[in-house]
Amino acid sequence: MTRKIEPLADGSGFRCLIRFATKQQRRFRIATTDPIVATQRVAELVQIGKAIRKAKIDPELGHGLLTAAGASSDDVRVVKAAVALIAGGLKVRKKVAATAGAPGVIVTFRQLAKAWTSGELADKHPDHVKSKRTADKDAERFETLNKTIGDVPVKAFSIADAELAMASLPKGLASATRRQYAQVMARALALAVYPLKLIPASPLPRGFLPKVRRTKATAWLYPSEDAKLLACADVPLARRVLYGFLAREGLRCGEALGMRWKDLDLARGVVRLDANKTDDPRAWMLAPGVATALKRYGEMTAGDLTFAVLNELRLAEAFRADLKRAGVDRVELFERSKTRQPIRVHDLRATFVTLSLAAGKSETWVSDRTGHRSSVMINGYRRGARTAAELALGELAPLDVAVPELDHPTTGQHHTDALQSSDGKHSGGCDAGAEHR
């Protein structure tokens, strides 16, 4: 029997009478202005209503499910999966709204990922789920994964779904990047086991995570290149200050992007990093030029975050473009091949460690700032440090001098001097120092 659909008075869609319980039928809005699409959607709602009646789903919950299905074609698939799971024994509280994206109801992998990255799970299960400092990055990874597996019900998730998701990742990703995608998928499913208790065990076997192949060579910045970059007025000031800070203090990029002004005691020149990757709070004294530069930079900015710049996942390409804009053209910084990867913002951390070791700083001094937990990790930079020492590359210029906008007006000559590299050649890209002439 063809159901009668009625156009809404405001022209925003249609409505139709749907039965979803023995003595329950109501009119549901169909969110489309196309009558053909509306007719098809109504047919789907009729079938969902029959399934709800057959499964004897609570009428209030059934109403919520049908409301969600009427909202969009994407939600129809999710609602069908939800009805099937509820019919199969999934317990859902009667008073919980059952719309496809509502908090409190987790049916699909997409909803599981959102609940985790939004902080919802950390709020509900503080003893077992930590707030994610990398939520923005992980949300972007889930966005990519969800193109393939977002609508898969958590209860039906299998190793085949995980393998399909990994096979569908963009080509050419480094093994470490592929592992990060697999890790967030595995962690989400582990949370589905406990504390959510949606599934009895994760479908991902031990050994599923890709092995990281560390075979590609990486690069780090020379002091003369750092000077060119930080002096280039064509590069946004916020990014230049971030680049200079990372190269002079050795933090992970994510740690710096999460840093707030309250984490800095600029009067005494101290930074504290209570939240970090290794959950090992650390604090240290900033280089004098860094403290001065941040104090002046803070007077130019507003907001709680110290560095309000691009998301970390988008920063690598911007970094390489900024280097080229500043006239830094060393080939190995931009080469991408089977044996070498182009420079990343993360490699400013390598710049810090390499030049610090070359300058004679101790391993303890370095690890206090970087958070490295083993000598093995720091020893990986010693070959580059020996090269830097042999080439007499020198040290990085003080940050308040290297960035012209942060250099005190009376110290213009100091800024010009700082842009001279160790071999005596002027290294100022983008007409460096022009503001002080």
Secondary structure, 3 states (H helix, E strand, C coil): CCCCEEECCCCCCEEEEEEEECCEEEEEEECCCCHHHHHHHHHHHHHHHHHHHHCCCCHHHHHHHHHHHHHCHHHHHHHHHHHHHHHCCCCCCCCCCCCCCCCCCCCEHHHHHHHHHCCHHHHHCCCCCCCCCCHHHHHHHHHHHHHHHCCCEHHHCCHHHHHHHHHCCCCCCCHHHHHHHHHHHHHHHHHHHCCCCCCCCCCCCCCCCCCCCCCCECCCCCHHHHHHHHHCCCCCHHHHHHHHHHHHHCCCHHHHHCCEHHHEECCCCEEEECCCCCCCCEEEECCHHHHHHHHHHHCCCCCCECCCCCCHHHHHHHHHHHHHHCCCCCHHHCCCCCCECCCCCCHHHHHHHHHHHHCCCCHHHHHHHHCCCCHHHHHCCHHHHHHHHHCCCCCCCCHHHHCHHHCCHHHHHHHHHHCECCCCCECCCCCCCHHHC
